[in-house]
């Protein structure tokens, strides 16, 4: 194993704490949530002891420190995304909360009966259901542009719908959580803008595997969850262009999001605070900074080379297993594979792999319409991170062969 990869692995306590029969857990479910490095874990413990006070409200030292930690998380995200202003970073509890917030406030301001919202067929439930709910409330229409048999976007069909002139916003995943394909988001964004539509990108997977520059992409909104990027659960982000955010009304009312309150009238605070009502999960949001610092520290050639080796190995070896089909093939692919095996139920495969101390995801992956499109009731998904190794991939393939032989 490359010494630099080994050094990265040493920073993840789970590897030592999940040993069973002398073998560490092979954790291949990072698309669901990443494991946490010691830097994030230790700082969170310190903050709970030394800076556990509500933010933006009090003058005493502990509260000031908590506020500084919270706002440092915002600043780290602004730098990570190359956003122009820190006010463009709204802190939420995760991608789901971000999209629900966006659907509600955008819908209040810009969606009327007869308008259309455009998604791809490859979306996570979190990027479908909030828009469905908005359409039910507003009388708008939800439309979808297709993916082909390989899972790639049919941008020609997206343009056909956009050209009708009714789409107000396009919302689509940067990287599919099922297919692992890196989608052509810059091309989609430019296309949507030509027809007067705004663009939101679900970056839950994209922020992990790509260098995201929202100004280069040109998108109007970008959302992601901190817990997939080594931060604590309960942290998340909605980026929005400042000039657009400033036109949007708040969603939830309460403390911190106001300017003045009387019995007769309330005026709202500036962005982003008008979208951050109540006491935030300030420890989780503060963890964004050490998590982003850690992510930056491992963006080294050795990590990218190991990722390419693992992806190439799995792509080749999985195809040698009789009856196995991989879903999602394209030129740009993250280290994420979803597959089925003829004659073997996806849940049975996952259970047997668990007995061999390999953790994978099985089922609908919160993308039931996409799974249905491919005529499946569920899939097995393996998703990798920089703390994984080629040796783990080899053990996984060996274990998968054993599981398939037991089931078929």
N, C-alpha and C positions, 0 to 999 in steps of 0.2 A: 504494500500500500504506500502511496505517495506520502512522505512525512508531513506535508502541509495539510493533506486531507486528514491524517491521523490527528494532527493538532486541532483541527476544527472539531473532530469528533470528541476530543477530550473536553470540549466546552459544553457538551450536552449530557447532563446527569442521567437522563433516561437510559442511556446505553448501559451504564453500570447497574442501574436500579432495576432493570427488567430481565436480569439473567435468570434463565430457567434451564436446569440440567446442564449448566455450564455454557449455555449459548445465549448471547444477548438477543433481545427482540429485534427482528428485521421489520422495521416500521416503514411500510409502503403506503401510508395514507396521509401524506402531507398536504394533498389538495383539500382535505377536509379541515385539518388544522396542523400547523407546524409544531414540532417540539421546541422547547424554549432553552436558549443558552444560559449559562450561569450568570452572565452579566445582567440579563433581564430579571432573572429570579432573585438575585441578591439585592439589586436596587429596589425592586418592589417590596422586599422585606424591610429594607431600610426606610422607605417612604412610609410604610404602614406604622413604623415605630416613631419616626422623627418628623414626618410631614403629613400626618393624617388629619387634615383640616379642610373645610370647604373653601372653594376657590372663588376669587373675584369679589369677596364679600367683607372680609375683616382686615384690620390693620396690624394685628399682632404677628410676630415673627413666623410662627408655624404656618399660618395661613398664607403669608407672603411666599414662603418657600414652596408650599403646595401649588400656588398659582404660577410661580416661576417654572416649576416642573411641568405643569399642565401646558403652559404656553410654549415651553421648549419642544414639546411634542408637536405642536402646530408648526413651529418654525422648521423642525426637521422634515415634516411632510412637505412644506412649501419648497424646500430645497430638493427633496427627492423627486418631486413632480416638475420642478422648474416652473412653478407657478409665478406669475408676475408679482402678486401681492399676497401677504399673509392673510388678509381678510378673505381671500378666496378659499380658505381651508375651513370647512365646517366639520367639527368633531362629532361623531355619532357613535353608536354601539356596534356598528358593523355594516357590511354591504346591504343587508336586508333593510336595516333602518335607514340607510342613505337613500335607497331607491324609493322606499315608502315616503320619506320626507320629500324627495324630488317630485314624485307623482302627485302628491297632495298640493304642494305650493305651486308647481307649474300648472297643474290642472285648474286651480283657483283663478290664476291670472290669464292663462292663454288658451284653455281648451273650452270649446263650445260645441253644441250639437252639430253633427256633420263633419267635424274635424277628424283627422286620422292620426293614429300612433303606429309606428312601424317597428317591428321586431324581426329578428331572424328566427328560423325554426329551431336553432340550436341553443335556446336560452334556458338558464336555470329558472326554477320556479320563482325565485326572488325577483327575477326580471320579467316575469309574466303576470303573476297574480296582482301586484299593485296597479299595473296598467289596466288589467281587466276590471278591477274595482273602480278605477277612475272612469273608465268607459261606461260602466253601469250607472255611475252617479251623473255623468255629464251628457250622455247621449252621443259620445264620440264613438268611433269605430276602431277596433284593434285589427291590424293586418300583419301578415308575416311574409317575408321573402324566404324562398327555400334554400336548403343546402342540397348538394348533389350526393351521389351514392358514396363518395369518399368523405363527405362531411364538409366540403368546402362551400363557401358562400356563393350563391348565384347573384352576383352584383347586377347582371343584366336585368333580372327580375326586380331587384330593389329599385333600379332606375325607372323601370316601367311604372311602378307604383308611385314613386316620387314625382314623376312627370305629370301625374294627374293633378298635382297642385294642392292636395288636401292634407298632406302630412305635416304636422306641426313639430313633432320630435321623433327621432330615431333612437332606439335604445338597444344596444347589442354588446355581446361579450368580447373583450379583447382576446381572451383565450378560452375556448370551451372547456368546461370542467369535466366533460365526458370524452371528447374527442382529442383534446390536447393540442388542437391546431391553433397556431398564431394567425388570427384573422387580419385581413388587410384594412385596418381601421382608418389609416390615413386616407385611403382611396374612398372608403364609405363616407368619411366626414366631409371631404371635398365635394363629393357627389350630392350629399344631403344639403350642404350650404348653397350649392348652385340652384336648388329648387326651394330655398327659403326655409328649410327645416333645421332645427337645432339637433345636437347629437349628444347623447349620454353613452358612456362606455362603462360596462361592468368590468372592473379591473381586478376582481377577486383573485384570479389566477395570473392575469397579466402583470400585476405589480411584483409578483414573485420571480417571474422568469424573464422579464424584459426590462430594459432601461426605458422608463416612461418619461417622456417630455411632452407635457400637455400643450405647450406652445407650438412644438413641431407638429404634433398630431393635428392640432387645431380644434379639438373637441370642446364643447361648451361645458360639459360635466364629466367627471370621472369619479368612480366610487371604488372603495376596497375595504377589506377587513384587516385590522392589525394582527389578529391571531393567526393568520396564514403567513405572516411576515415576521414571525418570532416574537411579536408583542403579546400582551395578555389578552385573554378573551374579554370582550366588552369594549374593545377599541375599534374605531372605524373612521372613515373619512368620506365626505362628499366634497370634491373640488367643484367649484363653479366659477365661470368668468365673472369678475366683479361687477361689470356693467349689467350682467343678466341677474345676478343674485340681488342686486339693489332694487330691481323691479318687482321682486317676489315677496308675497306676504308671509308672515310666520305661519307655522302649522300648530304647534302646541303653545299654549299660554302658561305663564307662571313666572317664577322668579328669574332674574338675570336677563331675560329677553326684552325687558321693557326700558323705556326712557322715563316717562312719568305715568303715574296711575292715579286717577280720581274715581269717585263713584260714578261719574258721568262718562269718562272717556279715558282710554289708554293710548299712549303713543309708544312706538316700538323702538328698540335699540338698533344700532347699526349692525351691518353684517360683519362677522358671522354670528355675533351673539344673539341676534334675533331668532336664530334657528337652534339655539342651545338652551332651551328652557329647563329650569330645575337644576338639581345637583347632578353634575355629570359623574361618570365613573372616572374620577380624576387620577386614580392610581393606574388604571389601565391605559388611559390616554397619555399619561406621563411615560409609560413604558414604550411608547412609539419611538422616542428619541434613542434609547439604548438599542432597541431592536433595529432601527434604521442604521445606526452606527455599525452594528454587527453585520448587517447585510452588506454595507459598503465595504467592510473589511475583508469579506470573502469573495468579492468580485475580482478574482485573480485568475490568470490563465489556467492554473492547475485545476481549479474548480470547474471551469468551463470545459476543459479537456476531459475531465472525469465524467461530467454530465454527457458529453458527446459519446464517450465510450459506452456508458451504461445504456444510453438510448439506442445506439446502434446494435449493441449486444442483444437487448431485449427484442428489438424489432426483428432481428434475424432469427433468434432462438425460438421465440413464440410461434413463428410461422412454421417451424418444423414439427410442432405438436399436432397430431392428426385431429381434424375436426375443429381446430381453433380458428376463430376469425377475429381480427383486430378491426375496430371501428375508428375511423379517423386517420386518413393518410394524406399527406401533403408535403410540400417542400419545407415548410417551417413547422416544427412540432416540438412542444415542450416534453420533458421526461415524464409523460403520462400516457398510459395505455389502458383502454377499456376493451374487453373481449368476451366472447362466449365460446363454449365448447359443446359441440353436438353431443347430445345424450347425457350431459351433466348439468345439473341445476347450479346456477351461479352461487346460491347460498350454500349449497353442499360443498362446493369448491372452497369457499371462504372459511367454512367451519373446519374442514380438514387442514387447510393451511394454518389456521390458528393453532391446531394441535401440534403443528410442526414449528410453532413460534414465529409465524409470519403474519403480519397484520395487513390486510387489504380491505378495500371497500367492495360491497356487493349490493345489488338492488337497482333502483331507478336513478340513483345519484341526483335526486331532486330535479330530474329532467325528463319527466314521464312522456311529454309529447315527442321529444326527440327519440327516446327509446322505442316508443310505439311506431315512429316513422320507419325504423329499421326492422320492425316486425318482431321485437324481442320483449320479454317480460322483465328483463333485468340483465345486468352485465356484471363482470368482475372488473375492478379498476385498481391498477397499481400506479402510485404517484410518488416521485422521488424528490429528494432535497439534497443539498450539499453534504449532509451528514451521512448519506448513503454511499455505498461502495460497490465496485464491480463484483467483489467477492460475495456481497449480499445478493446481488442479482443472480449470480451463479447458483447460490443456495436456493433462492426462490424458484428458479427454473427447475432445478432438481426436485424440489418439493412439489411443484405444480405437476410435474410428470407423474410422481407417485400418487397424487390426489386423483388425477385423471384416470390412471390405471385402475384405481380402486372403484371408480364410479362408472366407467364405460365398459 
